[in-house]
Amino acid sequence: MMNLVSDRRLHPRLPFEVEVELYRPDCPTCVVRTEDLSNGGVLLLLEATDRPAIGTQVRVRVSIPLGGDDGAPLVDATVVRHTDDGVAIRFDETPAS
């Protein structure tokens, strides 16, 4: 039987664990870990009681210094699904300032 989620995937996922700052409406900023990353989005590890609803607009930024003079960009994203371990977010087209 075909796996419909992987068949719809536009970008390959890579295991990638790093801390990111998660900004969401009406919630304090928190630092969460990632599980995997693709050009189109990232899986954030979150407890079931702390997950934003599907469709929620969020922003994320890598917490660690990336080198150079500029800090990591703040990226607009949308929660697209819940998983057993967290939420998958899709990066929006244009990075936030």
N, C-alpha and C positions, 0 to 999 in steps of 0.2 A: 504494500500500500504506500502511496506517495505521501511525503510529509509536506503539507500545504504551506506551513510557515517557511520552510527553507526554500520551497519553490518560488515564493514571492520575494525573497530576499534580493535586494539590488546590490548590496555591498557585502563582501566576505567579512566575517567577524574574526577578530584576533583576541586571544586571552590578553587582558591588560588590566592590571591591578594598580590603582593609584587613588589617592584621596582627592575628592572634588568638593567644592562649596556648592551647595544646592540652595537656590533662591526660589521661593514660591510665594504666591499671594497669601497674605494673612497668616504667615508662619515665620518664626525666626529662621535666619540662615543657619544651616547645619552642614557639617562635614560628613560625607558618606564615601564609601569605597565603591569602585567600579569592579565589574567582573570581566566584561569584554567590551570591545570598541570596534566600530567600523567607520567608514567615511560618512555614513548616514545617521549614526546615533551611538548610544552607549547604554549598557545595562547597569543600573544603580542598585546596590544592595541595601534594602530597607526592610525594617520590620513591617509585618502586615498592618499593624495599627497606625503606621506612620506614612502610608503610601498616598500620594496625591491621586485623585480620580483620573481616569482615562480622559484625555482631552484638555487637561490642565496645562496652561502655559507656564513654563519654568525657565530658569536660567542656570547655567553651570559654568564653573571656572576651575581649572586645575589648581590645587592648593599649594603645590610645591613650586619653587622657583624653576623657570625653564631656561635660565641663562639670558644674557643680554640685558639691556637697560629697561625694556618694557616688561610689564607684568603679563600674566596669561590673559587672553581675551575672555570676556564674559559672553557666553554663547546662548542665544535664545533657542528653546527646544519645546517640544510637546510630548506629554506622556501618551504613548500609543498602546501599551498593554501592561498587564500585571503578570508576573511569573511567580514561581514558588519562592524565589529568593528576593524579589524586589520589583522594580519597574523598568521597562524599556522606554527610552526617550528617543525621539527623532529630532535631529538638529534641523532648525529652520534655515532658510536659504542664506540670510545675511547675518554675520556676527554683530552682536550688540556693541555699542561704544563703551 
